[in-house]
């Protein structure tokens, strides 16, 4: 965590910040409940995997919507998303970026083979996000920016090199 704070801690307040209210995410709640064939959030919370699925998918969707709003890009209709297949991508400056979300204090984890340019978003909570910046193809080619994570993933450690948006 100390390395993380050294790299971006002092700049955290300068990143674009998105906050949602519980009321604003009611469509996402309905989409996830429908996907899991559940009638209400109480039934979802009774299932551990249901709550985990909800937390993961809602964060992905909210980060995607926040980036789209910040960049003034029209997002996909969330009511038409297939939650099993949805991977958040946007096109910015004629470049396709994947949106990578991680908790505060965690570096982004990306594909080891054929990594894609990405926009890094910090989930400060389930309803609050900060957009750190984006990584270019050039930065992805520098092997010094990575630390092994698993057989097919790496940790991108050069978050202080991300370009602000």
C-alpha positions in Angstrom: 0.0 0.0 0.0 2.9 2.4 0.7 4.2 2.1 -2.8 0.6 2.8 -4.1 0.3 5.9 -1.9 3.7 7.2 -2.9 2.8 6.9 -6.6 -0.7 8.5 -6.6 -1.7 9.4 -3.0 -0.9 13.1 -3.3 -2.7 13.3 -6.6 -5.9 11.5 -5.6 -7.9 14.7 -5.1 -7.0 15.9 -8.6 -8.5 12.8 -10.3 -12.1 13.1 -11.7 -14.4 11.9 -9.0 -17.8 10.2 -9.6 -20.3 9.6 -6.8 -23.6 7.8 -7.2 -26.6 7.7 -4.8 -28.4 4.5 -4.1 -31.4 5.9 -6.0 -29.2 6.4 -9.2 -28.3 2.7 -9.4 -31.9 1.3 -9.3 -31.7 0.2 -12.9 -28.5 -1.7 -12.3 -30.1 -3.4 -9.3 -33.1 -4.5 -11.5 -30.7 -5.7 -14.2 -28.7 -7.9 -11.8 -31.7 -9.2 -10.0 -33.3 -10.2 -13.3 -30.1 -11.8 -14.4 -30.0 -14.0 -11.3 -33.8 -14.6 -11.4 -34.4 -13.0 -8.0 -37.3 -10.8 -7.0 -35.6 -8.4 -4.5 -32.3 -7.4 -3.0 -33.0 -9.2 0.2 -33.0 -12.5 -1.6 -29.8 -11.6 -3.4 -28.1 -10.8 -0.1 -29.1 -14.2 1.3 -26.9 -15.8 -1.3 -23.2 -15.2 -0.8 -22.4 -15.6 -4.4 -25.3 -13.4 -5.3 -23.9 -10.5 -3.3 -20.4 -11.1 -4.7 -21.8 -11.1 -8.2 -23.8 -7.9 -7.5 -20.8 -6.1 -6.1 -18.5 -7.0 -9.0 -20.9 -6.3 -11.8 -22.4 -3.1 -10.3 -18.8 -1.7 -9.9 -17.9 -2.5 -13.5 -21.1 -0.9 -14.8 -20.8 2.2 -12.6 -17.1 2.8 -13.5 -18.0 2.4 -17.2 -20.9 4.9 -16.9 -18.7 7.3 -14.9 -16.0 7.3 -17.6 -18.6 7.8 -20.3 -20.1 10.7 -18.5 -16.7 12.3 -17.8 -15.6 12.0 -21.4 -19.1 12.9 -22.7 -19.5 9.6 -24.5 -22.9 8.0 -25.0 -22.9 4.7 -23.0 -24.5 1.5 -24.0 -28.0 1.0 -22.7 -27.5 -0.9 -19.5 -30.9 -2.6 -19.8 -29.6 -4.4 -22.9 -26.4 -5.7 -21.4 -25.6 -9.3 -21.2 -23.9 -9.4 -17.8 -22.0 -12.6 -18.5 -20.3 -11.1 -21.6 -20.0 -7.4 -20.7 -16.5 -6.1 -20.7 -16.3 -2.3 -20.4 -14.7 -0.6 -23.4 -14.9 2.9 -24.7 -13.3 4.7 -27.7 -11.4 7.9 -26.7 -9.2 9.9 -29.1 -9.9 7.2 -31.8 -8.3 4.5 -29.5 -10.2 1.7 -27.9 -9.6 1.4 -24.1 -10.7 -1.3 -21.7 -11.8 0.1 -18.4 -9.9 -1.5 -15.5 -11.4 -1.1 -12.0 -9.7 -1.9 -8.7 -10.1 -1.1 -5.1 -8.2 1.8 -3.5 -4.7 0.6 -2.7 -4.6 -2.0 -5.4 -2.7 -1.7 -8.7 -4.5 -2.6 -11.9 -4.3 -6.2 -13.1 -4.2 -6.7 -16.8 -3.7 -9.5 -19.4 -0.1 -10.7 -19.7 -0.4 -11.6 -23.3 -1.7 -9.0 -25.7 -2.5 -6.3 -23.1 -4.8 -3.6 -24.3 -4.7 0.2 -23.7 -6.8 0.8 -20.6 -8.3 3.5 -18.4 -7.7 2.9 -14.7 -10.6 3.6 -12.3 -10.3 3.3 -8.5 -13.3 2.1 -6.7 -13.2 4.1 -3.4 -16.4 2.4 -2.3 -19.3 0.7 -4.1 -20.7 4.1 -5.1 -17.6 6.4 -5.4 -15.0 6.2 -8.2 -11.9 8.2 -9.2 -10.6 8.1 -12.8 -6.8 7.9 -12.6 -6.0 8.1 -16.3 -5.2 5.9 -19.3 -2.3 3.8 -20.4 -1.0 3.9 -24.0 0.3 1.1 -26.2 3.8 2.5 -25.7 3.7 2.2 -21.9 2.3 -1.4 -22.3 5.5 -2.3 -24.2 7.8 -1.4 -21.3 8.3 -4.6 -19.3 9.6 -2.5 -16.3 6.0 -1.4 -15.7 4.8 -4.9 -14.8 5.0 -7.4 -11.9 3.9 -11.0 -12.4 0.5 -11.9 -10.9 -0.6 -15.2 -12.3 0.1 -17.3 -15.4 -2.0 -15.1 -17.6 -2.1 -11.7 -15.7 0.3 -9.0 -14.6 0.1 -6.1 -12.2 0.7 -2.7 -13.8 2.9 -0.9 -11.3 3.5 2.4 -13.3 0.2 4.1 -12.3 2.1 7.3 -11.9 2.8 7.2 -15.7 -0.9 7.1 -16.6 -2.2 10.1 -18.6 -4.9 12.2 -17.0 -8.2 12.6 -18.8 
